Amino acid sequence: MKTSVLRWLLDPLTSLLALRLWFQERGHRPYDTAWRLARVMRHPDELVYRVHGHRPDDPGDALP
């Protein structure tokens, strides 16, 4: 199942807010980024998860 479909099923209000934010930007911001922003707007305690999604994996964390 795609992530966007799962998000719509689990939290439709956040998904609607993300869609509205995405349309306001006229598609300049990816929907995934808009969804994370909407999630943090509705649930500020989840800021850590939003930041995690925008960082590349740290190659120093990989075990040899």
C-alpha positions as CSV (number, residue, x, y, z in Angstrom):
1,M,0.0,0.0,0.0
2,K,1.3,3.4,-0.9
3,T,2.2,5.8,1.9
4,S,-0.2,8.5,0.8
5,V,-3.1,6.1,0.8
6,L,-2.2,4.8,4.2
7,R,-2.0,8.4,5.5
8,W,-5.4,9.2,4.1
9,L,-6.9,6.2,5.8
10,L,-5.2,6.8,9.2
11,D,-5.5,10.6,9.4
12,P,-7.8,12.1,6.9
13,L,-7.9,15.6,8.6
14,T,-4.2,16.0,8.4
15,S,-4.3,14.8,4.8
16,L,-6.9,17.4,3.9
17,L,-4.8,20.1,5.5
18,A,-1.8,18.9,3.6
19,L,-3.7,18.9,0.4
20,R,-4.8,22.5,1.1
21,L,-1.2,23.6,1.8
22,W,0.0,21.8,-1.3
23,F,-2.6,23.6,-3.5
24,Q,-1.8,27.0,-1.9
25,E,1.9,26.5,-2.9
26,R,0.6,25.5,-6.4
27,G,2.6,22.3,-6.3
28,H,6.0,23.9,-5.5
29,R,6.2,21.9,-2.3
30,P,6.0,18.1,-2.6
31,Y,2.9,16.6,-1.1
32,D,4.9,14.5,1.3
33,T,6.5,17.7,2.7
34,A,3.2,19.4,2.9
35,W,1.8,16.4,4.8
36,R,4.7,16.6,7.4
37,L,4.1,20.3,7.8
38,A,0.3,19.7,8.3
39,R,1.1,16.9,10.8
40,V,3.3,19.2,12.9
41,M,0.7,22.0,12.7
42,R,-1.9,19.6,14.2
43,H,0.5,17.7,16.5
44,P,3.5,19.9,17.5
45,D,5.0,17.2,19.7
46,E,5.9,15.2,16.6
47,L,8.4,17.8,15.3
48,V,11.3,15.2,15.7
49,Y,9.6,12.9,13.1
50,R,9.3,15.8,10.6
51,V,12.9,16.7,10.8
52,H,13.9,13.0,10.5
53,G,12.1,12.7,7.1
54,H,14.1,15.5,5.5
55,R,17.6,14.4,6.4
56,P,19.7,12.1,4.3
57,D,20.9,8.9,6.0
58,D,24.1,9.5,7.9
59,P,26.7,7.2,6.4
60,G,28.7,7.3,9.7
61,D,25.8,5.3,11.3
62,A,26.3,2.3,9.1
63,L,28.2,-0.6,10.5
64,P,31.1,-1.9,8.4
